[in-house]
């Protein structure tokens, strides 16, 4: 597994909140994965990302198979092959070998409920076009939002191969890998254990989450990642949020050219940052070494690159969450 633009501090050297997140991810998941290590330069974003993943995907009583299916389906919609491969392997770990291979091929699951979940998850990439809302429990909806964010972080900052040479794309390797993780994947996790890792006093949880720990984790991630927008001026931030709203998840055919056009009216000092944030929202794997080199001329720290990418990623993720919020309001009027 290789990092695209920088190599994070080794896990053994982690201290403070980062070390606590790594310990919890060892206890409850597959250890400090590259996804989390790459966020370690910004501990508040790391902790909130872990918390949302843990409370949504791992804890609580919703079907873990359904949540893994949602994670894999969102990842396919966002073209994050690394995440599709990882969650196919976890479906194998849960004993769902047939479903795992259908998902790996991009097919439709034979079970009608699974097919509906996969369709719902994939439609969320463009929630405006799909008139998209959720009748699912907070853990399922939280899993979907967690992976809208994580897919973008992974595609921006990591190479797409989970194993050397793409070995994880072999059905045999997926099945064997799944067996290695079977016990960890099937253990019940107590809800709420990650919440002490979060900053106190985040914004109130969203309505779709009720009083679930998932809502607290999502609100914390939204607050922590949105602060990355402080690296840009007002016009730049408005360009990012307006583009996310009107493009509604459309995948640009030629992302580099598309981003150049969009930043023409942004002040010169903010152009490269706006371009990276827009690519993080729409086509994160198109962020190039050249983009990052230009950004580092004014912002040399790894932490600022992570903050900027997280800002683009959460802006796109929150566009999906806002579709849920408006659906909830309409349901309230009908009730």
N, C-alpha and C positions, 0 to 999 in steps of 0.2 A: 504494500500500500504506500503510495507516495503522495506527498503534499505538493501542490502546484506552485506556490509562491514563497513559502517559508516553512521551516521545520519547527514545530512547537517545542517548548521545554519538555524534556523527558518526564514520563509519569513519576519516576522515582524522585525527581526533584520538586514535585508539586508541594505547595504549602497552603495553609489557610483553607479558604472555602473551596479552592480547586481540589485540594487533597481530600476534603470531605465528599465532594461530588464523585471523585474517582472511587473512593471507598464504597459509597452507596451503589455505584454502578457495578462494582465487583460483587457486592452482596446480592443485588437484585436483577442483574442483567448479564451482559457478556463481558464485563470489565470496561475499562476506559477505552472505548472505540475511537478511531481516528476522528469521527464526527465530533466527539466531545473534546478531544485533544486540540483540535484546530481552533476551538473557541476559547481555549484556556487563557489566551491573552486578555480576554475581557470576562473576568470571573462572574459578574452579575448576569451576563448573557448566557454563559455556560450553565450556571446554576438553574436559571429559569428554563432553558431548553431541556436540561435533564429532568427537571421537575414536571414539565408538561408531558414529556415522553413517559416518565414513570407513572404518573397519576392517570394518564389517558390509556396508554397501551398495556401497562403491566398490572396495575392495581385494580381493585374493585371486582364486581361480579359479572360484568358483561362478558359475552363469549370472546375468549382470546383468539379463537380461529377467525371470528368475524372481524376483529380489530386488525389482525395480521393481513386479512384480505383487503381491508380498507387501506392499510399502509402500502401494500404492494400496488393497489389500483391507482391511488393518488400518485405514487412514484412513477407509474407508467404514463399517466397523463402529463406529468412534468418532465418526462424523458430522463429520469434519474436511474440509469441502469444499475449503478452501485446499490441503491436502495431496493429496487425490484429484486435483485439477486439475494440481498440479505433477508428479505421478508419471505421470499420463496423458501429459503433454507429454514426459516423459523416455522413455516407451515409444515415442512417435513418433520421438524422437531416435535410438532404437536400431533404427529401421526396422520396428517392429511396429505398423503403422498399423491393421490390422484388430483386433488384440488391444486396442490403446489405446482404440478407439471402443467395443468391447464393455464394457470396464472403465468407461469414462465413463458408459455407460448403466446400469451396475449389472447387466449380463447375466452369463451363465455362459460362460467361455471355451470355444471348441470343442475345443481339445486337452485330452485327459483329464488329463494331468499338470498342466496349467495350472489346470484346473477344480478338481482336488484341492487344489492349493496355495492357491487363492483361498478355498476352503471352510475349509481348515485355519486360514488367517489370520483369517477372519471369526469362526470359532468361539472364537478365543482371547480375545475380549472377555469371555466368561463361562467361564473354564477349568474351574471346578468342575462346571458343568452339562454341559459337553461331554466330561467325562472326558478332558481335553485333554493331549496330550504331543507330542513332536517326534522324528521320525526324520530330520530334516534337518540339514544341515551347520551349523557354528557361524555362518557368515556369514548364512545364511537366517534362522536363529533370532534372531541378533543384530539383523538388520534389523527383524524383527517387534517385538522389544522396544524398539528405538530409536524406532519410530514410535508405540508405545503412549505413550512419554514425550513425544515431539515433538508429536504430535497435541494433547495436553492443553495444552502450553505455547502452541502456536499458537492454539488455540480460546479460551484464557483471555486472551491478551495482544495478539492481532492481529485485525484485521478479516478477514472470510473471503474477500475478493476479491483474487486474485493480481494481476489487472490492473484498471484503472479500468472501472467499470460491468460487471464480470464478463465481460469480453471473452474470457477464457480458456475460456469454456464454448462458444465457437463452434468446430466441428470444423476449420474452415479455419485459424483462429488457432492452434489446438493443433498442427496439422500444420506450419505455418510456424515456429512457436516451436520445435518439435522439431528441425527442420532446422538452426536456428541453433545448437543445442547438440549436434549430432550428433558432431562430432569429440571434444569434451570427454567426452561420455558413453561413447564407445567405447574411449578410451585405457585401457590396463592400469595400475593403480596398485599400487605396491609395498606389501605389508602391513607394518604396524608403524611407519610414519613418524610417526604422531601420538602415539605413546606417550611420547616425551620431554616433551610438553606437560602430562602428568598429574602430580598430586601423588604423590610416592614413598610406598611403604608402605601402599597401599590394602589392603583385605581380599583374601583369596585369590580367584582367579577361580572362577566356578561350574563344577560338574561337566559341564554340557552343552556347555561351550565347549572342553574339552580344553586343549591348550596354545596355542590360537589367540590372537592379539592382541585379538580380539573380547571374550574373557573378561576380560582386563585392563581394557579400556575400560569394560565393563559394571560391573565391581566398583568402578571409580573413580567412575562416575556415581552408582551406588547410595550410596556413602559420602558424596559431595559433596552430593547432593540431600537425603539423609536428614537431614543436619545442619540443614536448615531447620526440622525439628521442634523444635529447641531454642528456637524463638520461642514455643512453646506449653508449657503445663504437662503433667504426667503424665496427668491425666484426659482432657485434650483429645487428646493423642496416642493414648491407648488408644481413644478414641471413633473416631478416624480409622481406625486399623488394624483394629479389630473390625468397623466398618461395611464396609470394603473386603472383608474376608473373608466376612462373611455375605451381603452384597448381591450379590457375585460378578458385577460388571459390569452389573447391571440398570440400564437407563436410567430415572431417575425421571420420571413423567409431568408433575409440576409441581415442578421442582427447587427453586425458592425456598421453597415450603411444606415440602417434604421436609426441607430443610436446617434450617429453623427448628425442626421437631419434634425432630430429632436432637441439637441442641445445648442442649436445655432443662436437662439435668443438669450441663452444663459450667459451671465457675466463670465469673461475669460477665465478668471481664477477658479470658477466652479465647474467649468465644462467637463474636465476629466472625471471629477467626483460624481457629477450627475450621470455621466455616461456609464460609469461602473455601477451605480445604484440602479439605473434602468435595466442594465443587462442582468444584474442580480435578480430583479423582479421577473424578467421575461425569458431570458436565455443565458443563465449563469455560466454555462460552460464556454460561452463566447467571450468571456472576460479574458484578455490576452496578457502575455508577459509585458508587451509594450504599454498597455493601459496601466498596469500596476507600476511599471517603472516611472511613467509620467506622474502618477499620483504620489509616488514616494519622493519625488523632488520637493514637494511641499509638506508631505506627511510621511516621514521615514519609518515610523513605528508600526510593527505588525498589528498592534492593537487597533490603530486607526483604520487599517484595511479591513479587519474583522468587523469593526463597528459599522463601516460604510456598507459592506456586503449585508450585514444583519439588518440594516435600515431598509435596503431595497427588498430584502426577503420578507420582512414583517409588513411592509407596505402592501405587497402582493397578498400575503396571508390574511391581513386584516380586511382586505377587499372581499375575500370569501366570507370572513366572519360577519362583516356588515350585512351581507345578503341574508344571513341567519337572523340578525337583529331585526331587519325590516319585516321578515316573514313572521317573527314572533309578535311584532306590533300589530300586524294585520290579523293574526289569529286572535289577539286580545280584543280587537274591535268586533270580530265576528262572534266572540264568545257571549 
